[in-house]
């Protein structure tokens, strides 16, 4: 790499950059391939077996194309007129494409819009006007389905082929084109009525192909695979023109064959010994899921595959690594996956991340890497030509011979697409670090709420992993209601068929989606929109057209769906009960303020969490109540135990603050549902707020109770022994649920407590059908011995997000020389003021909490496990230190000494302190609920599910 400037710009003249060879035109590529590699060509796959195909050599493709060119000329087509190709089958599209290119005729590929005739008609009308009366070539079947468009000229492939059947190809001359002549017009993925046509000249494409070939080290010895429809630039350039330009063999499969069975993609690679292919991230995810579901996975040999280009959308690192991990046993190289960036305007892929996954392992999304030879990148302030300093986020701008000169018949769009000094504005936001480009979103595919820009793909990647949502059918886009001073977030998703058919399950999914957004972005979506899969407009590459969905929403197209959602939620919440009296009316106003809802729509009996409340909302509600009802200071525990407007109003009206109530460790976080209740024991900090966001996923399924340590409320005396704590919790559980079967779990420190409680219940003749240890081994004394008061206080501060993980690593040594009061004062002083306000925390309260946590740590130092329980499920996350495998083998598996059945070990994402945090709670809840259901079925039936 050459010397980097202080601004984010990659200079053009770099050592190692390819010298771009500019041929006369694209026609020369096919002529050369046919002459120099006569045995190579295209394999059209259409049979049931992966190896089934119809071969056409490059000389045969050349002859087929010359015959069609003769027919086109007989139909009056000459250079200067555009031919639109509406051909879905590769064996028809490719000869028609080359017929045009050999004749110097500009081509515009198109795909049908069969599911929406009105939209299809609008598309064809727009294309007809934009391209000034093109000739459309389609097949007989599609011709019969075309909506009527006045003046549109149509010819069928079959007619053209029949007319040229007897043509002597030696008599068909090819035409030459200049480098600046337009070879391809590729429509952008905008709406059908406003899509722009990107001009790609012969010179653009030849420069791009030469640079790609060098970067990818492609030769005639390669075999490539394409399964994407030809309206997408990657299919045209990356997967057809590129292998043809070097004389490689190319496999062309129908898109539906891979989308219907993602594992088919792997079978095709193996059968044809493919060395290079293209797969957007959504296909990687589908393959991961398909492999996980298969009882007997296939065993393809992928050792032939040199690299997979993955572009078209953001690439989550976890998906890519998961793909590589799953396929490593089949010979796939660790460096085979190349996340990439390209646009129609850059002739598809032009920036490749050849350092994945090692260079991206700590990131959420993969970088897109470094440019091909001849392409220059700079990151500038949005809307300007001013380069930013390295590492700063700005608009990605490009310059080079493979970059389009603009849009066909659209001067305004062309001018808007370029800076004053001639750089193309991609509309993507990114940063350059060490010459590698990382994208962080788009300037348009985002939602701006209260001045903050949130990028759609960010939350969509979270929702894609949510149980109950169809993979790649989640869309986040903005809407701005009339009179609103900010955009609002709309989240549309397709539920799986099982969830869509179960109203209670769909309601839980609505809650899960809403809570995932709240936890990830910090605010609630204004609208949740469950839709059928066919209501999601997608490009041929699988990208959801968010702007089109927004227009449909704002035109009223989704009104029935929205009304259906409101009715479903009302039924699941037990119907609407109007508030009564001034206190309930005031609380309804507070709930309306918290949930950005009309107070008149909030039922007095609806649960706080059912309405979308989070752990932070509880603390905000506590402050609001104190402000609106002077003298009332409801403890958090009281609010947790009285979550509806009616229940809270009763507390306020009786002047009952809860301070003098008898201690009850059971906190009902969620009380609806008919399933066996789940009781979860607190971690070492003693508090149960960590469970609040988890509990909401059990709504209408089973009650969720948390067990809170003694000592938080005034006058409460902390437990003096581990045995006293376990006995108190067992008695409280039996007061709530007199008899089993019981379901218990403990997080961290709480796992040892839950184990002791389970022993007590079993000794009393009760069944404990589920006992979960969440990332804790049976022997905790050694860890408790490591935690002095300073370590305990710092861990508490980290657990509460008062200090970072990095700070927690260095603070104990810094604080130990200080007196205890100064240690705690320092920790509180380091905390963000906003976080302290959210937690309603000051030095006095933090001191009391630290003392209580230290007391629990002291109890842990005395604990020695003994005896046994019937069974246990052990959830394994990344430990505080060491590898997960060592943690499992050397620590967690020691539970086998204390269970009468071999424990079940379940891997969960995240680290010890983050597995229930915003990033991982959606995954963890799914895993926990599935294991809980499975355990209860096993014990109730006496057999494994499915036997």
N, C-alpha and C positions, 0 to 999 in steps of 0.2 A: 504494500500500500504506500502511496506517496505521502508526503508531508501533509498532515491535517492542518487546516486553518483553525482559528479560534471560533469561527462560526460553524454552524451545522451545514456543511456543504461538502460533497465529494467531488474533487476536481476531475476534469475529463481525462487529462493526460496522466494515466497511472501506469506504473510498470505492470506488465502482465495483461493489459487491456488488449482485447482482440482488434485486429485491423479488419473492419467490416468490409467485406467484398460486396460491391454493388453490381449485380448483374443487370441485364437490360430489363427483364420482366420475369414474372412467375412462370410463364409458359416454358421457359428454358429449364426449369427444375424437372418437370415431367419428361421433357425430351431427353434430358441427361439421364434420369433414372431409368428410362426405358432402354437407353443405349448401353449404359454401363452396368446395370444390375437387372438384366432381363429375366432372371429367375426369381427375383424378389417382387413383392407387391402387397396386395391387400387380401386379408382373410375375413370374409363376411360370416360372422357366427350367427346361426339361427336355429340350430338343432337342440335337442334335449341334452345331449352330452356336450361338455365344455369343448371337446376337441372337434366336434362337428362344425364344418365350415365350408364355404364355397370360395375357392381361391381365384383371384384375378391378378395376373402379373401386371407390372407397370406397362409393358408393351400392350397388353390387352386393354388396360384402362385407357391408354393413349388412343387406341383404335376406337373404343366405345365412345370416347369423348369427341373425336373428330367426326364421327357419324352424326352425333347429336348437334355439333356445331353446324354441320351442313343443313340440318333441318331448321335450326334457329335462323340461319341466314335466309333459307327459303321462306320463313315466316316474316321476313322483313327486319330482323333484329341486326343492328349494326353497332359498332362502338359509339358510345354516347347515350345509348338507351340502357336502362337498368333492367335486369332480369331478377325477379323475386323467386326464390326457390322454396316452395312449401312442400318439401319432400322429407318424410320421416325415416325412410329406410336408407341406410348407408349405400347399398348397392345401386340406388337410384340417384341419391344426392351427389355422390362423388363424380360420376360421369357427367352429370349436368353442370356441376361446379367447374370442372376442367374444360368442358365445351365452351363455357363463357370465357375462362381465363385464356384459353388458346386463341380465342377470337378477339381478345382485347375488350371484352364486354364486362361491365361492372355487375357484380353479384350482390344481392341482399338476401341472406337466409332468413327464414321465418318458420315458426311452428304454429299449428292450429290451436285455437282456444275453444275446444268443443264443449266444455262444461258451461260456457257462458256465451250463447249466441249473440246477445246484444253487445257484449264487450268485443267479441270477434268481429262483428260488423264495424264497430268503431275503429278497431285496429286496422282493418283492411282499407277503410275509407281514408284514414290518416296516411297510411303508406302510399295509397294511390295518389293522394294530393302532394305529399312531401317529395315523392320520387318522380313526379310529373308524368304520370301515365306509364308505369312499367308494364312489362309482360310478366304474368305470373305463371310459373310452371309447377304443376302439382300432379298427383296421381288420380286415377279415375275415381277411387273411393272418396278422396277428399273433395274432388271437384263436385260430387253430388251433394256434399254437405255444406258447401260454401254459402254463406249468407249473400244476399244480393247486394252488390255495390255498383252503382251506376258508372258505366264507362270502363270498368276494370276488364282488361284483356287477359284471358286465361287459355293456356294450352296444357294438355296432359303429357306426362312423360311417355305414356304408352303410345300416344299418337305420334310424338316426335320420333320415338324409337322405330315404330313401324315404317314411317316415311323414309327413314335412313337405312333400312335393313339391307338394301342392295348397293349402298354407296361404296365406291372404291375409295378407301381412306387415303390412298396416294394422291388423289385429286383434290383433297381438302387442304388448302393452305392455311397456315396459322398466321396470326397478325402480331405485329410487334407493338409493345406499349412502352411509353416513356416512364422513367422512375416516378414522376409526379402524377401520372395517371392513376385514377382511383380504381383499385382492384376489388375491394370489398366495402360494402356499406353494412355495418352491424348496428342493429337497433339497441339502444340503451334499455335498461329494465324499468323505465318510467311507465306511467300509465299509457294505455293504448292510444289515447288521443293526443299525448304530448311527447311520446318517445322520440329521442333524437337519433339521427343516423350518423354514426361515427365514420369519417372518411379514413380508410387505410389504403395507402398507395402501394404500388409495386415496390417503390423504394423503401417505405416503412417496413414492409413485410420481409424483404430480402435482408435488410439490416438486422431485423429482429431474429430471423432464423439463423444467420451466421453467428450472432452473439450467443443465442441459446445453445447451439450445437457445441460451441467451444466450452461454455460453462458446464454443460451436462456430459461432455466427452462422448457425444453420440457419433456412431459410425454405421456403416452398412451392415456390420455384424449384429446390430441391436434388433430387438423385437419389442414393439410398443403396443399398448392396449388403450383403446378408447371406448367409452360407453355413454358419453354425453351427447346430447342432441346438438345439431350443427348451428343452431341459432346462437350458441355460446362461443365466444371467441377462443376459449381454451380448446374446444373440440376441433375448431378449424385450424388453428395455428399450432398449438402445443402437441396435439394428438394426431394431426394429419399432415399438414405442410412440413412440419419439422422432420418427422421420420422420412418423408419422401425426399426432402432436400439432401439427405445423406445416403439415400438408397436403402434404408432399413425396411424390414418387414413390419407391417402394421396390422393389428387385430382390431376389427371394428365390430362391437357388440351393440345390440339394441338397449337403450336405457332401461326399459321395463324389465329386462331379464336380470339386471343387477339390482334394481330397486325392489323387485319382488322377492329376491333371494340374495341378500348381500354377500353370503358366503360364496355365491357364484363367481364373484370378483376374484377370490383366491383360487378357485378351481380353474378359471381362465388363465390366470398367471402361471399356474403349474402346468396345465395342459399344453400351452403354447411357449413355455419357457420365456416368458416376458421379462425384459430387462428394465423397462421404464414405463411408467403409467401415471395417471392423474386420479386423485381421489380427494374431493373436498372433505372437510372435517366431519360433516354430518354422516358421510358414508363410513368413516372410521368408527364413529360412535355406533352406527347400526351393526357393523361387523363385530365390535366388542360385545354388544348385547346378544347378537345371534350366537356367537360362540359360547357365551355363558349359559344360554338356554339349552343348548344341544346336549342331550345325554351322552352321545358318543360323537365328539367333534370330528370333522374330517382331518386328514393328515396330509395337507398339500406340501409339496416340496417347494419352498420359496427361496432357495439358495441362489436361484438364477436372477432374482430381482435386485438391481443395483440401486434404484431409487424410485420413490413415489413423490411426485409433486402434489402438494396439498395447498390449494388456494381457493379463492372465492368467498371466504368468510374467515372470521377469527379462528385461530387454532388454540384451544385450551391445552395447556401443557399436559394436564392429567389424562386427557383423551389420547393424545399422541403417545405418551409413555405407556398407557394401558394397552394401546394397539401393539406397540413394539414388544411389550412384555408377553402378551398373549401369543404372538406369532414367532417369538424367538425360538421356541422349541421346533419350529418348522423350517428353520434356516434363515429367517429374515435377519439381515444385518442390523446392528444397532443404529448405524447412521443412515439407514435407508430412507427415512422420512424427511422430506424437505418442505417445511412450511414456506409458502411463497406469496408474493404480491404481484399482481398485474391487473390491468384494466383493459377493457376494449380499446381504450385510447392509447395503450402502450403495446398493442399486439399481444395481449395476454401476459403470461409470466415474464417478468423482467428483473425481479429481485428475489433471490433465493437464500433461505437459511440452511446452509450446508453444515451448520454446527449444532443442529438439534440432535439430541436433547441435552447434551452436556452443558451447553451455554445458556440454556433456558430453564434449567431444573427448578430454580427458586421463583420463577415468575408464574403468574396465573395464565397468561397468554404468551405464545411463542413469538419471538421476534420474526420479522420477515427477511432479515438478512442483508446481503450485499448485492449491489446491482451487477447486471451483465456488462460486458465491455461496451463502451460508447454511451452508456446512460449515466447522466449526472443527477444527483439528488441534493436538494437543499430543504431545510426546514425553516420556514419564515413565519413571522407574525401573520395571523389570519387576515386575509384580504389585502396583504401588502407584498412587496418584494424585498422586505428587510430581513435578512437572515438572522436567526437567533443563535445564541451561544450554545455550544455543545451540551446536550442533555436536556435542554429546555423543550417543552411541548409546543408545537406549532403546526401550521399547515404544511403537508408534504407537497413539494413542487418538483417537477421532473423536466429534463431537457435531454434530447438525443434524437438520433435519426429514426428510431422506432416509434417516436411519439407522434400522434396524429397532428395534422394541421388544423383540424376543426370539424365542424358538423355540416352535413349536406343541407344546403338551402336554409341555413339558420345562422345568419350573421350575428345576431344578438347573443346567442348561446356561445358561439365561437369567441367573441370578444370577452365574454364573462369568464371563459375557461382559461384565459392566459393573463399573466401579469404584464405590466407595461414593458418589461424587458424580455418578454418572450418565453417565460417558464409556464409549463402546464400546471394548473391548480387541480390537484387530485380530489380535493374535498375531504381528504383523510387527515386526521391529526396524528402526529407521531413525534419521535425524537431520534436523534442520531447519537450513538455512544460507541466510540471506537470504530466508526465506519459501518456499524450494524444499525439497520433501521427497525424500530419497534413502533407499531401502530397502537394507538390508544383509543381510537374511535373515529367517527365521522362527524364532520361539521353539521350534517343534516340528519343522520340516523341517530338522533338523540332527543332527550326531553329536558327542557330547561325549566326547573322548578325553583322559584324564588331566587333566580339569578345563578343557580348552580346547574352545570351541564352534566346530565347523566346519559351514558351511552347505552343504546338498546341492547347490543350484543352482550354487554356485561351481565345484565339481569337475565337475559334469555339463556345464557349458559348455565346459570343457577337453576332456572326452572326446568331446563332440559333434563336435569338429573333428578327431578322430583317424581316420586312414585305416583302413578296414575295419569301422567301426561305422556301423550304420544311423542316419541323422539322427533325433534326438529319441527314441532308444531306449537311453538310458543313465540309470541310477538309482542314486543313492548313499543308503543308509539304514543306520541302526544296528541292531545286535543285541547282546544281552547274554547270553553263555553262562552257564549255571548256575555260580555260584561266582566269576565274573569281577568284579573291582572297578572296571571301567570298561566303557563301551560299546565295541564294535568296529565297524569299517566294513565294510559289504558293498557291492560294486559289481557291479551287474547290467547287462548290455549285450546287444544283438542284433548279431551279426556279419553282414556282408553275405553273400549267398549264395555268392560266390566264396571268401571266407575260410572260411566254415563248412564248405565241402566239401573244404578242404585242411588236413590236420592240422598240417603244419608252419607254414602261414600262421596258423592259429588259435593255435598256441603263441606265435608272434611277437606276435600281437595281445594275448594274455594278458600277455606281458612288457611290451608298450607301455602297456597300461592300468595295470598295477602301477607301472611306473616313472613314469608321468604323475602318479599320486597321490603317490608318494614325493617327486617333485620339487616338486609344487605344495603339498602339505600337510606333508611331512616325516615321514610314517610310512606303513607298508604297510597295504593293506587286508587284513583277516583272511580274507575270502572273495572270490573272483572267480567270477562266475556268468554264463557265456554262456547265453542263453536265446533261444528263437524269438520273433519279434515278437508272436505272439498270446499269449505268456505275460505281456505287460506290460499290466496293467489301466490304462486311461486314461479320463479324463473326456471329454466331447464336445469340449472345447476342446484336447484333446491333452495335458493334464497327467497325468503318471504318478502313480498312487496308491501312494506309497511305503509308507505305513502298512499297506496291504493286502499288499504284497509282503513286508513284515517278518513279518506274521502267517503268511503262507504258508510262509516259510522256517522259522520257529520251530515250525510244526506238522509239518514234515517233507515238505512238498510238493515241495521242490526236491532231495531226497536223491539221486535218481538223477542229476540234472545235476551235483551236486557230486562224486559218485563218478566220473562220466565225466571230469571235469576232472582229478582226481587221477591217473587212469589215463593220460590223454593226456600229462600232464607227465612222468610216470615213463617212458613210452616215449620221449619226446623227449630226455630226459636220459640215455638209454642203460640204463635199469633201475637198480635199487638195488643198490649195492655196500656192504656193511657195513664200517665202520672196523675196522682191526686194530691192536692195540697201544695203549699208554697215550697216546702222543703224538697219534695219530689220534683217539682217544676224547676227549681234551681239546679238540682243535680242533673236533670235532663239537659239543661243548658250547658253544664260543665262537660257532660258526656259528648254533647254536640260539638263543643269546642275542641275536645280531644280528638274526636273521630271525623272532624270536618263534615258533620252531618246536620241535617235539619232536626232540631230537638223534638219536633212533633212526630218524627218517624221512629224515635227510640222508645222501645217498650220498657215499662217500669220493671218488668220481671226478667228481662234479657240479661244474661251473664256478661260481666265485663270482658272476659276473654272471648266469648262468643261474638262480641261486637268488634273484636280486633285489638283488644288491649294487650300491651306487652309489659315486661317488667319495668321498663322506664316509664310507661304510662301510669303505672301504679304510683310511682313516686311523684309524677306530675299531678295526678289526681289528689294525692295527699296535700300537696301545696295549695291547689285550687280550693279544696274544702276549707283549709285553714284560713284562706283569704276571704272566702264568701261567708263563712260561719265563724266569726271571731270567737276565740275561746275554745273552739273544738280542735283537738289535736289527736286524730285517730292514728294509732300505730299501723304500720304496714300490715301486720298480722290481722288486724281487724278488717282492713279493706280486703285482704285476700280471702277472709272467711265470710265476707258479706258483699259479694261482688255485684249485686244488682242494685238499681236505684232504690227499689222498695226496701231492701234489707239495710242499705246504708242510711236511708232516711230514718228508719226505726232506731238505729244506733244514735244518730244525731239528735232526734227528738227526745230520747230518754236521757240525753246527756251522758251516754255510756261511752267512755273512751277506750275501754278494754284494759286499762292499766291495772285494775285490781282483779281481773278475772283469774280464776284458777288456771294454772299452767296446763295446757293441752298441747302435746307435741304435734298432733295431726293437723295439718293445714290443707283444707280441701281446695286444690287448685282447679279442679274440673270434676263436676259431680254428675254429668249426664252419661247415659249409656247403660246397657244391661250386662256387659261383660264383667268378668272377675276384676275387682278393683286392683289397681297397682299402687303399692306403698313404696316410696323412694326415700332412702335415708340420706341426710345431708352430707356433704364433704367435710373436710377438716375445719372449714371456717364456721360451721354450725348453722348457717343461714340456708334458706331454700329458694331464694330468687333465681338460682341457677337452673331450677326446674321449670320456671314459669313458661318459657318459650317452648319447652318440650311438651308440657302438659296439654297445650292447645291442640296438638295433633291427635289427641284421644277423645275429642269432643264427639258425643253421640256413639262412642264405641265402648268405653269403660271409664269409671271414675279414676281420677289420678290424685292421690294424696301424698303430700310430702311430710317428712318428719323433721321438725326443727328443734335445735338444741335448747336446753333450759339455761336461762341467764340473760336473755335479751331485754326483758321487760323489768321495770323497777320492782325491786323486792324479790326477784327470782334468784334462787341460789343455784349455781352451776352444779352439775353432777360431780360426785366425789369419787366414783369408781366406774369402770367400764361395765361391770355387772349391773350396777344401779341404772345406768343409761339403757342397757338392753332390756331390763325388766320393765322400765317405764314405757318404752316403745312397744313392747309386746302387749302390755295391758291396754295401752291406748288403741292399738290396732284392733284388739278384740272388742273394745268398747264401740268402735266404728263398724266392725264386721265380726259379729260374735263367733262365727264358725267358718272353717275353710271350705273349699280349697283357697289357699292364699297365694298371692303373687307379690314378691318382695324384690327390691333391688337396692344397691348402695353404690354411690359414686365416690371413688377414691377411698378415703378414710371410712366413709359410710358403708363400704362393702363388708368390712370386718364386723361392724355393728349389725348389719343385716344378717350375716351368718349366725351371730349369737342369738338374734331374735328368732330366726328360723329354727334353731335348736330348741329354744324354749317352747315354741308352738308345737313342734313335733313331739316333745316330751309330754305335752298336754293332750296328745292323741289327735292333733289336727294335721291335715295335709298341707304341705307347702309345695305346690305344683310348679312354681317358677321362683328361682332365686338367681338374681343377676349380680355378678361382680363386675363393676365398670372400671376396668383397668387397675385393679389392686390385687396383689398376691396375699396369701394368708398371713405371712410373717411381716408385720409392719414396724416392729420394735426398732429394727436397725435404722429405718428411715426416720422414725420419730426421734431417735437419739441424735440424729444429725441436725435436727431443727431446734436451735435455741430460740430465745424470744425474738431476736433480731431477724433470723431466717423466717420465723412464723409471721412476723409483722410484714416483712417484705413480700412474702408469698401472698398474704392477704391483700396487700396493696396491688400486686400484679393481678390477682384474681378479680379485683374490682376495677381494673383498668385505670388505676391511679398512677401507675408507673409501667413502663414497657418491659418486655422480656429482657431486653439488653440491659436496661437499668437494674433490673432485679439480679442480674449476674454480678454486678460490681458493688451494689449498695451495702450488702452485709458487712464487708470489710471496712467500708467507709464509716458505717454507723456504730460499729461495736465500741470504739473508744468513747462515744458520747453517753451521757446519762440517758436513762430510758425516756424521760419526758422529751428530751431534745431529739432522740431517735424518731419518736412518733411525730413530733412537730415537723421534722425535716421531710418525712414521707408525705404528710398532708400538704406541706409547702410545695412539693414537687408536682402534686396532682393538678390537672387542668381545672380551673374554677368551674367551668361548665359541668364537668363530670361530678364534682363535689355537690353542685346544686342539684343535679339529676338524682343523686343518691341521698340527698338531704343529710349530708355528712359533714361534721365539723370535727375538731380535734378531740373534743370530749367523747363524742360518739365513736370515733375511730379508736380511741384509747380503750373504751369499754369492749369494743369488738375484738381488738387485738388481745386483750386479757382473756376473753372467753375462748378465742382460738388457741391461745397458748395453754389454757387449761385442758382443752380437748387433746392437744398434742401430748401433754403430760399423762393423760389417761392412756394414750396409745403406747407410751413407753413401758407401761405395765402389762401390756396385752400379750398373751401367749395363746395361740389357737389350740383347741383340743376338741375331741369328739368328732362327730360327723353329721352331715345332712344327706337327704336322699339324693339330691341332684343339684347341679349348678350350671348356669351359662356364664361363661367368662368373656367379656368384651375387651378386645386387645387394641389399644391405640399406641401411637409412638410414645415411648417412655420419656421421662425427664432427662435421662442420659443413657447412652448405649443404643444398640440396635433393637428393632422390634423383635427380631427373631430370637436374640439372646434373652430379651425380656420375657418372651413367651416360654422358651425352653427352660430357662433357669429360675424363673420366679413364678409366673402365672400358673404353670403346670404343677406347682406344688399343692394346688388345691386338690389334686388327686388323692392326697393323703387324708383329706377331710370330707370326701364325698363317697357314698356307697355305689354310685354309678359314675362312670367316667365322665367328667365335665365336657360340655360342648364349648369349643373355642371359636369365637366369631370376630373376625377382623373388622375394625371400624376406622374410618378416615380421621385425620387430625392428630394432634398431640394431646397429652394428658390434660392440659388446661384449656384446650380449644375444641374438644370433640363435641361439646354442646353449644359452642359459640355460633355466631351468625354464619360463618362459612360452612360449618359442618352439621348444624342441627337438622337440616332437612334430610341429609343422608342418614344420620344417626337414628332419627325417629323411625324411618322406614325399616332399618335393620332391627331396631329394638322391638317394634310392633310385630314384625314378622316372626322373630324368635319367640316372643311372648305367646303369640297365637299358636305357633308350632308346639311349644312346650305344653300348653294347656291341652291341646288335642292329643298329644302323646300320652299324657298321664290319665286323661279321661277315658281314652279308648284302649289304653294298654298296649298300643302299637304305634309304629311310626306312621306319619301321614303318607298316604299313597300305597301302603301295603295292602 
